[in-house]
Amino acid sequence: MQYAFICLCLIVYVTFGIEIGYKHGSPFHTHITYMFQHSGLLHLAVNAYAFLNLYNVLRKWVKQWQIWIVCFSSGFVASFFAVYELPTVGCSSMVYALIGQYLC
């Protein structure tokens, strides 16, 4: 499942520009789509590496569905705090949520 998420991020990066990123005043669906878009290949690679490593560590202690609920809900909530004119992109909020789960 985690590899499907990374592949989806890669497909979205290749297919779309940053227009599906969230910025103040953009459509509501961008609160969800911004998590799959990245600003560059390095951004995507670092997020994918951190996501996969943290996910694999947490799978030993936490159920898989709990990891996904925390990741997507934290990413969705984090998008409401973006107020910049530049689009917010990337799954960094999901990586931070995994770090939080690991520390708890």
TAGIJO-V210258 format. One record per residue. RES is the residue in one letter. PSI is psi in whole degrees, -180 to 180 (NA if undefined). D_FIRST is the distance of its C-alpha to the first C-alpha in Angstrom with 1 decimal. Layout:
# TAGIJO-V210258
res:RES psi:PSI d_first:D_FIRST
res:RES psi:PSI d_first:D_FIRST
This chain:
# TAGIJO-V210258
res:M psi:-41 d_first:0.0
res:Q psi:-32 d_first:3.8
res:Y psi:-31 d_first:5.4
res:A psi:-38 d_first:5.1
res:F psi:-44 d_first:6.5
res:I psi:-42 d_first:8.9
res:C psi:-39 d_first:9.9
res:L psi:-43 d_first:10.6
res:C psi:-40 d_first:12.7
res:L psi:-42 d_first:14.4
res:I psi:-43 d_first:15.3
res:V psi:-40 d_first:16.6
res:Y psi:-44 d_first:18.6
res:V psi:-36 d_first:20.2
res:T psi:-44 d_first:20.9
res:F psi:160 d_first:22.2
res:G psi:-157 d_first:24.6
res:I psi:14 d_first:24.5
res:E psi:-17 d_first:25.9
res:I psi:4 d_first:22.7
res:G psi:158 d_first:23.0
res:Y psi:135 d_first:24.7
res:K psi:164 d_first:28.4
res:H psi:124 d_first:31.2
res:G psi:1 d_first:32.2
res:S psi:165 d_first:29.2
res:P psi:158 d_first:27.8
res:F psi:-35 d_first:25.8
res:H psi:-18 d_first:22.6
res:T psi:-12 d_first:22.4
res:H psi:-22 d_first:21.7
res:I psi:-42 d_first:18.1
res:T psi:-23 d_first:17.9
res:Y psi:-25 d_first:19.2
res:M psi:-22 d_first:16.0
res:F psi:-14 d_first:14.6
res:Q psi:141 d_first:18.0
res:H psi:157 d_first:19.4
res:S psi:-16 d_first:23.1
res:G psi:171 d_first:22.9
res:L psi:-36 d_first:21.1
res:L psi:-42 d_first:22.0
res:H psi:-46 d_first:20.6
res:L psi:-44 d_first:17.3
res:A psi:-43 d_first:17.4
res:V psi:-44 d_first:18.5
res:N psi:-41 d_first:15.9
res:A psi:-44 d_first:13.0
res:Y psi:-48 d_first:14.8
res:A psi:-43 d_first:15.5
res:F psi:-49 d_first:12.1
res:L psi:-42 d_first:10.5
res:N psi:-46 d_first:13.6
res:L psi:-40 d_first:13.9
res:Y psi:-46 d_first:10.5
res:N psi:-34 d_first:11.2
res:V psi:-44 d_first:14.7
res:L psi:-27 d_first:14.0
res:R psi:-21 d_first:11.8
res:K psi:-28 d_first:15.2
res:W psi:-25 d_first:17.0
res:V psi:145 d_first:15.0
res:K psi:148 d_first:13.0
res:Q psi:-42 d_first:9.3
res:W psi:-30 d_first:10.5
res:Q psi:-37 d_first:13.2
res:I psi:-46 d_first:11.4
res:W psi:-39 d_first:9.8
res:I psi:-46 d_first:13.3
res:V psi:-42 d_first:15.1
res:C psi:-53 d_first:13.3
res:F psi:-37 d_first:13.8
res:S psi:-39 d_first:17.2
res:S psi:-38 d_first:18.5
res:G psi:-41 d_first:17.7
res:F psi:-47 d_first:19.4
res:V psi:-39 d_first:22.4
res:A psi:-29 d_first:22.8
res:S psi:-24 d_first:23.3
res:F psi:-12 d_first:26.5
res:F psi:-3 d_first:28.1
res:A psi:124 d_first:28.0
res:V psi:8 d_first:31.6
res:Y psi:158 d_first:32.0
res:E psi:-24 d_first:33.0
res:L psi:141 d_first:30.5
res:P psi:142 d_first:27.0
res:T psi:125 d_first:24.4
res:V psi:159 d_first:21.2
res:G psi:161 d_first:18.2
res:C psi:29 d_first:15.6
res:S psi:-35 d_first:18.1
res:S psi:-33 d_first:18.5
res:M psi:-38 d_first:14.9
res:V psi:-41 d_first:15.7
res:Y psi:-37 d_first:18.9
res:A psi:-38 d_first:17.5
res:L psi:-39 d_first:15.5
res:I psi:-43 d_first:18.9
res:G psi:-42 d_first:20.6
res:Q psi:-40 d_first:18.5
res:Y psi:-41 d_first:19.2
res:L psi:-25 d_first:22.8
res:C psi:NA d_first:23.3
